[in-house]
Amino acid sequence: MSLRIWPLTAALVLAPAVLSASQAQDNAEKAQAVSDQNGMYFDAEGNPTFKILDGGVVDWYTFSGYRRYHADCHVCHGPDGMGSTYAPPLIDSMKSIDYANFLAIVAEGIQDVGAGKESVMPGFGDNKNVYCYLDDLYIYLRARSVGGIPRGRPPKKADKPEAAKDHEDACMSG
Ligand code: HEC
């Protein structure tokens, strides 16, 4: 008896895993860099993305995002975007958060007070160490979420583009 119903049960149990595998494939494809402008890479929709160059060299923004993440986000979201008991793993969150959403969440924060749990994502709209580097953070977390880079500090990085220096100077002093 149980042999006859098993295949159906198995199909139901496996279905979500299969779906999320194809979703993961989608996200990885969407994150492909198709163009670049002054050292920043963009996907087909024109959103910032990462690029792994020859010899495993990561683009500047991926590396910069790694550093910024570990300065300002890691205390709550865990090392390498892996999550903690307090805040969700961003390597998963980023699978369903687009660029515009990401900018809004990080600038404004989220207050979710309910069911006895009070967890707060602070807004960073007035913190230049974060908002001057929102693209860097997005690019780094996107790379992590689609498996583009492993855990840890990227060992090889591209030189810092002039455009990144200009943006930094203008943003930090503005
Ligand atoms: C003080 C702790 C704390 C810090 C620091 C922090 N976060 Fe959060 N963050 C949270 C919590 C808690 C949540 C979940 C909030 C909720 O869902 O109610 C969250 C949620 C998020 C989300 C939405 C995740 C989802 O699944 O919806 C994003 C994106 C995010 N944080 C990015 C960042 C980035 C980028 C930084 C660093 C610039 C950062 N956070 C720093 C606590 C923090």
Residues whose N, C-alpha, C, O or C-beta is under 5 A from the ligand:
A	BS01	HEC	D72 C73 C76 Y86 A87 P88 S93 I105 V106 I110 Q111 D112 S119 V120 M121 P122 V130 L137
